[in-house]
């Protein structure tokens, strides 16, 4: 009985690990590629990222 339960738990654990490999974890990104490129453009043109933050709203995820 204990051996079959141990095998069941091991199988479920391996299934969970395999499923976790397919997912991307971590905190959601606030900036997308367009926003990052725009900030770089402002910075290279001498405008600064802080000035860009006053003209464009950046929302937190969620």
ZADO-1210 file (C-alpha; in nm, 4 decimals, padded with zeros to 6 digits):
<atoms>
<atom x="00.0000" y="00.0000" z="00.0000" code="UNK" pos="1"/>
<atom x="00.2701" y="00.2468" z="00.0966" code="UNK" pos="2"/>
<atom x="00.4743" y="00.1647" z="-00.2117" code="UNK" pos="3"/>
<atom x="00.1844" y="00.2329" z="-00.4499" code="UNK" pos="4"/>
<atom x="00.1111" y="00.5603" z="-00.2714" code="UNK" pos="5"/>
<atom x="00.4764" y="00.6628" z="-00.3013" code="UNK" pos="6"/>
<atom x="00.4708" y="00.5831" z="-00.6755" code="UNK" pos="7"/>
<atom x="00.1509" y="00.7859" z="-00.7172" code="UNK" pos="8"/>
<atom x="00.3006" y="01.0881" z="-00.5392" code="UNK" pos="9"/>
<atom x="00.6227" y="01.0584" z="-00.7407" code="UNK" pos="10"/>
<atom x="00.4274" y="01.0428" z="-01.0671" code="UNK" pos="11"/>
<atom x="00.2222" y="01.3503" z="-00.9767" code="UNK" pos="12"/>
<atom x="00.5371" y="01.5340" z="-00.8730" code="UNK" pos="13"/>
<atom x="00.7046" y="01.4585" z="-01.2064" code="UNK" pos="14"/>
<atom x="00.3918" y="01.5724" z="-01.3928" code="UNK" pos="15"/>
<atom x="00.3970" y="01.9013" z="-01.2030" code="UNK" pos="16"/>
<atom x="00.7646" y="01.9559" z="-01.2782" code="UNK" pos="17"/>
<atom x="00.7071" y="01.8930" z="-01.6481" code="UNK" pos="18"/>
<atom x="00.4160" y="02.1372" z="-01.6535" code="UNK" pos="19"/>
<atom x="00.6232" y="02.4004" z="-01.4734" code="UNK" pos="20"/>
<atom x="00.8949" y="02.3828" z="-01.7408" code="UNK" pos="21"/>
<atom x="00.6432" y="02.5001" z="-02.0005" code="UNK" pos="22"/>
<atom x="00.5419" y="02.8093" z="-01.8046" code="UNK" pos="23"/>
<atom x="00.7219" y="03.1378" z="-01.7812" code="UNK" pos="24"/>
<atom x="00.7231" y="03.2578" z="-01.4230" code="UNK" pos="25"/>
<atom x="00.8101" y="03.5791" z="-01.2536" code="UNK" pos="26"/>
<atom x="00.6639" y="03.9239" z="-01.2385" code="UNK" pos="27"/>
<atom x="00.4806" y="04.0532" z="-01.5478" code="UNK" pos="28"/>
<atom x="00.6701" y="04.3080" z="-01.7529" code="UNK" pos="29"/>
<atom x="00.5584" y="04.6703" z="-01.7218" code="UNK" pos="30"/>
<atom x="00.7333" y="04.7946" z="-02.0354" code="UNK" pos="31"/>
<atom x="00.6754" y="04.6453" z="-02.3757" code="UNK" pos="32"/>
<atom x="00.9272" y="04.6710" z="-02.6600" code="UNK" pos="33"/>
<atom x="00.7734" y="04.9899" z="-02.8025" code="UNK" pos="34"/>
<atom x="00.7936" y="05.1699" z="-02.4679" code="UNK" pos="35"/>
<atom x="01.1552" y="05.0622" z="-02.4184" code="UNK" pos="36"/>
<atom x="01.2526" y="05.1784" z="-02.7671" code="UNK" pos="37"/>
<atom x="01.0822" y="05.5131" z="-02.7102" code="UNK" pos="38"/>
<atom x="01.2690" y="05.5611" z="-02.3798" code="UNK" pos="39"/>
<atom x="01.5999" y="05.4807" z="-02.5543" code="UNK" pos="40"/>
<atom x="01.5194" y="05.7321" z="-02.8284" code="UNK" pos="41"/>
<atom x="01.4464" y="06.0028" z="-02.5715" code="UNK" pos="42"/>
<atom x="01.7685" y="05.9261" z="-02.3905" code="UNK" pos="43"/>
<atom x="01.9859" y="05.9367" z="-02.7034" code="UNK" pos="44"/>
<atom x="01.8246" y="06.2634" z="-02.8149" code="UNK" pos="45"/>
<atom x="01.9036" y="06.4262" z="-02.4817" code="UNK" pos="46"/>
<atom x="01.5426" y="06.4399" z="-02.3657" code="UNK" pos="47"/>
<atom x="01.5894" y="06.2008" z="-02.0800" code="UNK" pos="48"/>
<atom x="01.3667" y="05.9245" z="-01.9618" code="UNK" pos="49"/>
<atom x="01.2322" y="06.1289" z="-01.6703" code="UNK" pos="50"/>
<atom x="01.0844" y="06.3844" z="-01.9111" code="UNK" pos="51"/>
<atom x="00.9242" y="06.1037" z="-02.1103" code="UNK" pos="52"/>
<atom x="00.7624" y="05.9725" z="-01.7938" code="UNK" pos="53"/>
<atom x="00.5774" y="06.2997" z="-01.7467" code="UNK" pos="54"/>
<atom x="00.4290" y="06.2884" z="-02.0968" code="UNK" pos="55"/>
<atom x="00.3358" y="05.9184" z="-02.1055" code="UNK" pos="56"/>
<atom x="00.1536" y="05.7153" z="-01.8454" code="UNK" pos="57"/>
<atom x="00.3100" y="05.3884" z="-01.7385" code="UNK" pos="58"/>
<atom x="00.0621" y="05.1630" z="-01.5633" code="UNK" pos="59"/>
<atom x="00.1589" y="04.8927" z="-01.3212" code="UNK" pos="60"/>
<atom x="00.0408" y="04.5443" z="-01.4152" code="UNK" pos="61"/>
<atom x="-00.2701" y="04.4096" z="-01.2535" code="UNK" pos="62"/>
</atoms>
